[in-house]
Amino acid sequence: MKKWILTLCLGAISSLALAEVIVTDATVREILPGRNMTAGYFSISNKNNVAAELTGASSPLFGSIELHRTSFKDGMMSMQQVESVVIKAGDQIHFLPGGLHLMMFDVKGSIKRGQQIPLRFTFKDGQSIEVQASVSAIASH
């Protein structure tokens, strides 16, 4: 009986901890004509007193989503997939163009400006957060 109560308490603490990880300002760029991939951006805040490790994202509207980082070296821009992103206790990380971002592949259907896209963010501890991302216009230069 004590073991069962301890298990329930630990499960509740784990759920409470993730409740303090907050995803805001989630957006997905409109898809360029003739392409089937796009990028996603958001901010993630960790209000906990322990680090949280983001390990992935998914959406029923995309075949796969990867965490990526854009970097510049010797005047050249490159993009690399990252396995995870650690959000330190009390910290906030912004996924923005030219830095950390989501690469979203194999769109299923059409994505239009103003549409809401369901996103699920998953963490190393097995927890997840679901948000709605707004589709934004393609940036013009």
HELIX and SHEET records of a PDB file:
HELIX    1   1 LYS A    2  ALA A   19  1                                  18    
SHEET    1   A 9 MET A  76  GLN A  81  0                                        
SHEET    2   A 9 PHE A  62  LYS A  73 -1                                        
SHEET    3   A 9 LEU A 100  VAL A 107 -1                                        
SHEET    4   A 9 MET A  37  ASN A  46 -1                                        
SHEET    5   A 9 VAL A  21  ARG A  29 -1                                        
SHEET    6   A 9 SER A 128  SER A 136  1                                        
SHEET    7   A 9 GLN A 116  PHE A 123 -1                                        
SHEET    8   A 9 ALA A  52  SER A  58 -1                                        
SHEET    9   A 9 VAL A  85  ILE A  87 -1                                        
SHEET    1   B 5 MET A  76  GLN A  81  0                                        
SHEET    2   B 5 PHE A  62  LYS A  73 -1                                        
SHEET    3   B 5 LEU A 100  VAL A 107 -1                                        
SHEET    4   B 5 MET A  37  ASN A  46 -1                                        
SHEET    5   B 5 GLN A  92  PHE A  95 -1                                        
END                                                                             
